[in-house]
Amino acid sequence: MHKNTSLFIHFNKKYAFSCIFRRLSPLKLNKRLIWIQSETTPNEDAIKFIPGVNILPESSSSIEYLNSREAVSSPLARKLFSLDGVKYVFYGPDYITITKHSKNAWSPLKPEIFSIIMEHISSGQPIFLPETKELKKNAQEDSEVVSMIKELIETRIRTAIQEDGGDVEYKGFHNGKVFLKLKGACKTCDSSVITLKNGIESMLMHYIPDVKGVEHVLDEDEEVGIKVEK
């Protein structure tokens, strides 16, 4: 069971006076109530923040940024990367998963994350700049097997992974192998291999005979990051 914490902030008609984690400068705002929850994940270096608003449009399921360069289209992600210790920023439909570097502690970092998310959302600033490329889906025709794989991932697998602050992205299918990318909290979790093999692989092979195995795909930046952490 996840351990829940939360942040409760109340605004009057003109000003926001305080935050339970740190004192803030007065902000001119309309009356608003913000409730930011956080949940631990199976990955001790990742926490799921739930601000109570939609993060992504319905057309997108998740977006992940591996560094500040990739976050050029998201003002909020850029602010989060400005914090010392933030490694990855992941957007789910209605939550944000932050993965930190293992050497950094949550105690000084978590209040700063709360504050940045709260200030950004309450000020009405956009999470994405207009015409963000990540939000556009590329339409292409899939084979029957690929369609079945994607449908199973969407209906049976992704929901469970998203509950843990992560996601899974289909990357390809070749010679019986399904190539997937784990994202968010699941990316660097110690149990990610177990999730991939015992969970996802077993289910896909059970329902789709053409599937012979599952492989985890890493981006170049992720491979470099893993080597550095080691």
C-alpha positions in Angstrom: 0.0 0.0 0.0 1.3 3.4 -0.9 2.1 5.9 1.8 0.1 9.2 1.1 1.1 12.7 2.1 -0.6 15.9 1.0 -0.4 19.6 0.8 -3.4 21.8 1.4 -3.4 25.5 0.5 -6.1 28.0 0.6 -6.2 31.3 -1.4 -8.3 34.3 -0.6 -9.6 36.6 -3.3 -6.3 38.4 -4.0 -3.4 36.8 -2.2 -1.9 33.5 -1.3 -0.2 33.9 2.0 1.4 30.7 3.0 2.4 27.1 2.3 2.9 24.6 5.1 6.3 23.7 3.8 7.8 27.2 3.2 6.9 30.9 3.2 5.9 32.3 -0.2 5.8 35.8 -1.5 2.2 37.1 -1.9 0.7 36.0 -5.3 -2.2 37.8 -7.0 -4.7 35.0 -7.6 -8.4 34.4 -7.8 -10.0 32.4 -4.9 -8.8 28.9 -5.4 -8.4 25.7 -3.4 -5.4 23.4 -4.2 -4.9 19.9 -2.9 -1.6 18.3 -3.8 -1.1 14.7 -2.8 2.0 12.6 -3.0 2.4 8.8 -3.1 5.4 6.7 -2.7 6.2 4.2 -5.5 8.0 0.8 -5.6 11.0 2.9 -6.6 12.4 4.6 -3.6 13.9 7.3 -5.8 10.6 8.2 -7.4 7.5 9.9 -5.9 4.2 10.5 -7.6 2.7 14.0 -7.1 -1.1 14.4 -7.8 -2.2 18.1 -8.0 -5.9 17.4 -8.6 -5.9 18.8 -12.1 -5.4 17.2 -15.6 -1.8 17.3 -16.6 -2.2 15.9 -20.1 -4.9 16.3 -22.7 -7.0 13.2 -23.5 -5.1 12.6 -26.7 -1.9 11.8 -24.7 -1.2 9.1 -22.2 2.2 10.1 -20.9 5.3 12.2 -21.6 8.7 11.8 -20.1 11.7 14.1 -20.0 15.1 12.8 -19.3 16.8 16.1 -18.9 16.2 19.9 -19.1 17.1 20.0 -22.9 14.2 17.7 -23.7 11.9 19.8 -21.5 12.1 22.9 -23.7 8.3 22.5 -24.6 7.2 22.3 -20.9 7.8 25.4 -18.6 6.8 23.4 -15.6 9.3 20.6 -16.3 12.1 23.1 -16.9 11.4 24.6 -13.4 11.5 21.1 -11.8 14.8 20.3 -13.5 16.3 23.5 -12.0 16.2 21.8 -8.6 19.3 20.1 -7.5 18.7 16.3 -7.5 15.9 16.0 -10.0 16.8 13.3 -12.5 13.6 12.6 -14.6 10.2 14.3 -14.9 7.3 12.2 -16.0 3.7 13.4 -16.8 0.8 11.0 -16.5 -2.8 11.9 -17.2 -3.4 13.6 -13.8 -0.1 13.2 -12.0 3.6 14.0 -12.1 6.3 11.5 -11.1 9.7 12.9 -10.1 12.7 10.6 -10.1 15.7 11.9 -8.1 19.3 11.0 -8.2 20.1 8.3 -5.6 22.6 10.4 -3.8 20.0 13.2 -3.0 17.6 13.0 -0.1 13.9 13.6 -0.4 13.7 15.7 2.8 15.0 19.0 1.2 13.8 18.2 -2.3 10.2 17.3 -1.8 9.0 20.6 -0.4 10.6 22.4 -3.3 8.8 20.2 -5.8 5.5 20.8 -4.0 6.1 24.6 -4.1 7.0 24.7 -7.8 4.0 22.6 -8.9 1.6 24.6 -6.7 2.9 28.0 -7.9 2.9 27.0 -11.5 -0.6 25.6 -11.6 -2.2 28.2 -9.4 -0.8 31.0 -11.5 -2.5 29.7 -14.6 0.7 29.1 -16.6 0.5 26.5 -19.3 2.1 23.1 -18.6 3.1 22.9 -22.3 3.9 25.5 -24.9 1.4 25.8 -27.9 1.8 23.1 -30.5 3.9 20.8 -28.4 5.1 18.0 -30.7 5.0 15.3 -27.9 1.2 15.7 -27.8 0.7 14.8 -31.4 0.2 11.1 -32.3 1.6 9.6 -35.4 -1.1 7.6 -37.1 0.0 4.4 -38.8 -1.6 1.1 -39.7 -0.6 -1.8 -37.5 -0.6 -5.5 -38.3 -3.2 -7.7 -36.5 -0.5 -9.0 -34.0 0.7 -5.5 -33.3 -2.8 -4.2 -32.8 -3.5 -7.1 -30.3 -0.3 -6.3 -28.4 -1.1 -2.6 -28.2 -4.7 -3.3 -27.1 -3.6 -5.7 -24.4 -1.0 -3.2 -23.1 -3.7 -0.4 -23.1 -6.5 -2.4 -21.4 -4.7 -4.8 -19.1 -1.1 -3.6 -18.4 -0.8 0.2 -18.4 -3.4 0.9 -15.7 -1.5 -1.1 -13.1 1.9 0.5 -14.0 0.4 4.0 -13.9 -0.9 3.4 -10.4 2.8 3.0 -9.4 3.7 6.4 -11.0 5.0 5.0 -14.3 4.0 3.9 -17.7 5.0 1.5 -20.5 5.4 2.5 -24.1 5.3 0.2 -27.1 8.4 0.6 -29.3 8.2 -2.3 -31.8 7.7 -6.0 -32.6 10.2 -8.1 -34.5 10.9 -11.8 -34.7 8.5 -12.6 -31.9 10.1 -10.0 -29.6 8.0 -7.1 -28.2 10.2 -4.0 -27.5 8.9 -1.9 -24.6 10.1 1.2 -22.7 9.3 1.5 -19.0 8.9 5.1 -18.0 8.5 7.2 -14.8 8.9 5.4 -11.5 9.2 2.0 -13.2 12.3 3.0 -15.3 14.9 2.7 -12.5 13.0 0.6 -10.1 14.8 -2.5 -8.8 11.7 -4.6 -9.6 11.4 -3.3 -13.2 12.9 -6.5 -14.6 10.5 -8.6 -12.6 7.6 -6.4 -13.8 8.8 -6.7 -17.4 9.4 -10.5 -17.4 7.0 -12.0 -14.8 4.2 -9.5 -15.5 4.1 -8.1 -18.9 6.0 -10.8 -20.8 3.9 -13.6 -19.2 0.6 -11.9 -20.0 1.5 -11.1 -23.7 2.8 -14.6 -24.3 -0.3 -16.1 -22.7 -2.8 -14.2 -24.8 -0.8 -13.7 -28.1 1.0 -16.9 -29.3 3.2 -14.9 -31.8 4.9 -13.2 -28.8 8.0 -15.1 -27.8 9.5 -12.6 -25.4 9.8 -9.0 -24.2 12.8 -6.7 -24.3 13.3 -3.4 -22.4 14.4 -0.5 -24.6 16.7 2.2 -23.2 17.3 5.6 -24.7 21.0 6.7 -25.2 20.7 9.2 -22.4 19.3 6.6 -20.0 22.2 4.1 -20.8 24.7 6.9 -20.0 22.8 7.8 -16.8 22.9 4.2 -15.6 26.6 4.0 -16.1 27.2 7.2 -14.3 25.0 6.1 -11.3 27.0 2.9 -11.1 
